[in-house]
Amino acid sequence: MKRYSILIVMVVLLGYGSEAQNGFNIPFSQYGIGSSDLPYCHPNAYKMGGIVYTRASRNMVNPFNPASYAAVEEESFVFDIGVNIQSSVLRNDAKSQTDADGNVAYLTVAFPVTKWWKMSAGILPYSTVNYESTQMHYDPLTLSDVKTIYAGNGGVTQMYWGSGFNIGKRLSLGFNLNYINGSITRAITYDFQGRDSTYCINSRRQKDTYVNNLLVDVGVQYRQPLGERHTLHLGATCRMPRHMGLADEAMVYTYYATGGAEYLFDTIFPQRGTEGSFTSGLHQPLTVGVGIALERNDRWEVAADGYYAPYSGVRYEENPDYNIFGTSALREEPNWRLALGGEWKGTMDAGSYWRRIGISAGVYYNSGRLALEVAGQHYRLDEIGGGVGISLPMRKGRSVLNLAVGYSSFGSSDLLRRDCVTVGVTVGSCERWFVKRKYN
């Protein structure tokens, strides 16, 4: 019966869509296929400042290094879920805006197949598109004020299936097959404020983008004992490069509004007898992450992570034959990240519950996450942040409740800066599902 339950959980994972996407107003999400908070959307990552490449646990699933799945115990089934609540402040030199939201951060499972082969599946947000801004200007040709509205919504979800393999007692290898899927709608609306529509009429440019692609990660973890008390952990991951296609559908049209409703007036694109659908490009660069950690007797650990990619995330390139929104302000910059973190793991076999509680903290610096060319000025928008967390063991230490608080500051006040505080809760349930009872 419990084996069938695994299949049910996996079906739920596959059916879980983009409902977990963030509802913030994120102006920077208008570029590419949206704004991504990976790995900082994961409370177990930001509670140590983004340390992910060396981490492995029997009661936690770490999708950022698939080699970590090998740490799942032979007779256990791990169910790991996290929830985030965020408060964000957007500000520039002139004004600020405060927003708040909550969502499901991730949902993952892991279980053994054999003694040396462990498997995992899960879902987490890959990118989010949610923005709306308005600009006013005077058009001397029509002698009218024009309100230009930039708006977009949607996002991309990452669903993965992966495996981790124990190669001897010290080495683990793993891979993830990541299916990214979602839809994004963007529009620019030109709303003429004058009453006379004889020489001017409202118009809109709209494009729907459909993402449906596969990405591959590989990972490795190695453990080297240093005497009787200490262990050196090494970890590395690599996301393989890939050139992909995605589907775009666009429409440019004029319309008039009356009585609170909009009515189509004329279609400019696609022209009669042509299609408004076309294929654009999506390019994943080779990305590399490495980590090192020193652990003492399962009591405490200090760790450092590094990450590098030629540019942040996947690069979206609109088909050059269909330039719907004009030239993008997005510019490519090398993206690299450094993180430092530490954790006091507590004493799992201690008689006192308070001595079994774990405490963690860390900081990170993310450079080149986004680069823009605005009004002739070049902006390289970096991010700094950190977090703290506490781990509360449950059920004699096999399952754990994690509470985490993270802070991040992204962008520049000269252009736009986002300060965000995130509170996360995760539950890692580690149950023995595959033990045969000797007595009824």
N, C-alpha and C positions, 0 to 999 in steps of 0.2 A: 504493500500500500504506500509506503514512504517513497519508493522509487517512482510511483505514479505522481506523487506530490511534487517531486522535482520537475517533472514534465509540465505540471500545471503552473508552477512558479515561472518556468521559462516562457510559457505561452503568455503569461501576464506581462513579463518583461517585454516581449516582442509587441504586445498590444499597447504598451504604455507609450504615448506619443509626446508631442511637444507641449503638453499642458504644463509641464514643469518650467517652461520658459519664464524669464523674469519680466515683470510688468513695469520696470523703471523706464523713465524717459532717458535714453542713452544717445545723445547726439552723435557720438563717434561711431555708432553702429550703422550709420548710413553707408559706410565704406565696405567694399568686399562682400563677404557673405555674413557680415555682422560682427559684433563684439564678443570675444571669448574670454571667460574667466578661468579657464583650465590652467593649472590644477587647483586654483584658489577657490573654486566653487565647492571643493571637497573639504568638509570640516577637519577630517583627519590629516589633511595636508596643511591647511593654513594654521592649525594649532601648533605646528613646528616650523612655521615660516616657509612652507612649501617644500619641505624635505620629503621626497617620494622614492628615490631610486634605490636606496638600500633597505627600505622598510618591508618587513614581512612579519606576519603574525597568524596565529591559529584562529583568532576570533575577529579578524579584520581582512577585508578584501582590498588589495591595492592595485587598481587597474592601470596605474601609470608605469608599472614594471611587471609584465606578465610572468617573469620568473618567480615572483613572490607567491604565486598560487601553490608552489611546491611545499610551502610551509603548512598547508592545511593537513590536519591530522588524518590518519588512515581511516578512522571510523567516524568522522565528523561531517556534519553539514553546516555550512556557515551562511547565514542570511544577514546582510549588512545594508542598512538604510540610513539616510541622513536627510535632515531638514534644515533650511537656512531662513533666517529672518534678517532683513537688511534695512539700514537707514542710510540714505545717500544725500549729499549736498553738492549741487552743481553751482559753480560761481565763476565769475570773471570780474573785471574791474568795475563793472556797472551794477550788477545785481546778482542774486543767488536764488536757488530753488531747492526746496527740501522734498524728498520723496521717501516712501517706505513700501516694502513688499515682502512677501514670504513665498517660498517654493520648496519643492522636493529637490534636494541637491543631487541625489543619486540613488540607485537601487541595484544591488548586486547579490549574487549567490556564488558559492564555491563548494566543491565536493570532490572526494577521491574517486578515481576510476580504477586504479590499481595502487599498489604500494608506492610506486615511483611516478605515477601519472595522476595529476590533479587537474580539474577543469573548472572554468568560471564563465559566467555570463552576466551581463548587466546593461544598464542604460544610464546616461548622464547627459546634461546639456552640452552641446558642442559650441553653439553660437546663438546670439540673440539679436534681433532687430526690433527696435522699438524707439521711435523718435518722432517729434513734431515740432517744427519751428516756423515762425512767420517773419517776413520782411516786408516793409512798405517802401515804395518809391514812386516818384511822379514821372509819368510818361508824357513828354512834350508833344508827341505825335497825335495822341488821342486826347490830350488835355485832361487826363484822368489819373487819379491815384490807383496804383496796382498793388494788390496784396498777393505776395508769393508765399505759398504754403508748401513746405517740404515735410513729407510724412512717410513713414514706413513701419511695417510690423511683420512678425513671423519669426522664424528661427530654424535652426538645424539641431537635430538630436543625434547622439552617437549611441548606437547599440553594438555591443561587442560579444564575441565568443572567443575564449582563449584557453590555453593549456600551459601548465607548468610541469617541468620534468626534473626529478632529482637524479643527478649524475654523480653517483657516489654520495659521500657524507657532506661534502663541502661545496659542491657546485650545483647550481640550478639554472636551467634554461627555460625560456617560454616565448610564446607568441600570442598576439591578438589579431583577430580579423575584425576590423571596425567598419560597420555599415553606417554611413552618415546620410540622413534623410530629413528633408524638410522643404518648406516653401516660404518665399519671401516676397512681399509686395511693397513696391516703392512708387511714389507719385510726386510730381511737382504740379501744383495748380496755380494758374494765373487768374486772379479774380479782380476784374475791373470794378472800381468803386463808383464810377460815374453812372448816372441814370440813363444816359443816352447810349444805346447799344447799336446804333446805326453803323458806326465805324469801328467798333471794338466789341468783342464777345469773349466770354470766359473760355479758357482752354485748359487741358490737362494732358500731361505725359505720364503714362503708367506702364510699369513693367513688372511681370510676375516671373520669379526665378524658382526653378524646381531642382533641388539637389538630391541626387540618388547615386552615391558612389561608395567605393570600398577602399579602405586604407589598411596598411599592414604595419604592425609594430613587432619588434623582436627585443628580448631582454635577457640579461644575465645577472646573476648574483653569486658572489663567492665569499666564503667564510674561512678565515684563517685564525686558528687559536694562537694567542700570544701568552705562553705560560699557562698557568692553571686558572687564572681569574679573568683574563681579558680576551676579547675576540675582535679581530679586524674584519669589517664588512665592506665589500666593494660591490658596486652595482652600476650597470650601464643599460641604456635603452637606445633604440634607433627606430625612427619612423622612415620607412622606405619612400624614395621619391616616386612620383607618379603624375602623369599628365592625363587629365580626365576631361570629359565633356559634360555639360549640363544644359538643360532646356530652358530657354527664355521665351516668354510671350509678351509682346508689347502692343500698345495702342496709344495713338496721339489723336485727340479729338477736341472739338469745340462743343460747348453746351450752354444752355441758358437755364436759369433757376427762377422759379416762381412758386409761390405758395409753400415754400419750404422743401420743394422737390426739384430734382435736376432732370433735364431732358436733353438727349443727344441732338445736336444740331448738324454736325458734319464730321466725317471721319477723314483725317489727314493721313494717318498710317494705321494699318496697311491700306494701300491703294486697292481699288476695286480689281478683283481677279488675282490678287497676291495674298500670301500668307503672312500673318503677324508672328509666326513662330520661327525661331532660329536657334542654332546651337552655339554656345559660348564655351570658353575654356576655364578649367579649374586646375591649378598646378600646385602639387604638394612637393616642397623641397625636402632634401635629406636633412633630418634633424637628429641631433645627438644629445643625450643627457647622461651625465656621470655623477656618481656619488661615492662618498667614503664615510665610514662611521666607526667609532670605537665604543665597544660595549664592555661593561664589567659585570660578569656573573648574573645577567638578566636583571640587574638592579638599576643601572643608569646607562645612558648612551649620549654621545655627542656626535653630530653629523654635519656634513657640508655637501651641497649639491651644486652642479653647474650645468648649464644648458646653452646650446647654440643652434641657430638656424639662419640661413641667408636672409630670410625675412619672416615676419610673424604670421603664423597660420598658413592657410592655403590662399593662393593668389587667384582672384577672379579677373578674367579678361573678357570683356564684352566683345562679341563678334564685330570686327572693324567695319563690316558692311552695314551695321545697324547701331549708330551712335545716338542712342535715345536721350541720354542725359548730358551729353557733352563730355569734355575731358575731366577725369577724376583728379581731385586734389591729393590723392593718396600717392606716396612715394615709398619705394623700397629702401629699407635700412636693415643692416644686420641686427638680429634680435638675440640677446644673450641675457641669461638670468643667473644670479648667485644667491644661494640661501644658506643660512647657518641656523642650527637648531639643537636643542638638547631635551632630554626627557629623563625624569626620575620615575622608574617603572614600578617602584614599590616592591614589597616582598610578598609574592603570591601565596606562599605557604605560611604566612604569619598568622598567629592566633587572633591578633587584633585587626578589626576591619580597617581602621584608619591607617595602619601600616601597609595595607595592600593598595591604597589609592595611589595613582600615578599623576604626575604633574609634568607639563611640557611647555616649551616656549621657543620662539624663533623669529628671525627677521629675513627679509629678502629685498633684492634690488633687481628690477626688470628694465633693461635698456633697449630702446628701439622697438617697443611694442607697436608704435604707430608713428609715422612721419607724414607731414602734410606740407603742401605748398599753398599758402593762403595769402592773397593780395601781395604777391611778390616776396613774402617772408617764408623762410624755411623753419618749420617747427618739428623737433624730435621730441615726442612725448614719452617720458619715462614714468616708471611706477615704483614706489617704495611701499613697504608694508610689513606686517608681522602679525603674530597671534600668540595666544596662550590657551592652554586646555587642561582639563582635569578628567581622569579616567576612573570610573566607579565600577569595580567588579560586581558581577551578579552571579548567582547560582554557583557558588564556590569557586569563582574566578574563571570559569570557562566562557561566560558571556560578559559583555562589558557595555556600560553606558558612558559615552564621551560627551562632554560639554566643552565648546570652543568659542572663543571670541577673537575676531580678526579685524585688522584695520588696514586700509589701503588708500593711497593718494596717487591719482593718475592725472597727467596732463599738466598744463601751465595756466596760471591765472591771467597771463597776457592773452591767451586764447580762450581756454576753458579748462577748469580743473574739477575733478570729481573726488570728493572725500567720502569714503564708505566705511561703515561699521557693520560687521556681520556677526550674528550670534547663531551658532550651529549646534544641533543635537544629533548624535548618531547612536544607533543600537547595533552592536555586533553580536548576533546570537549564534553560539557555537554548541550544537547539540550532537550527541552520539546517536546516529540514526541506523547504523549498520552493524550493531552488536547483536549477536544471536544469544538469547537467554538460555542459560543452561537448565533453568527450572521454570515451570509454569506457575 
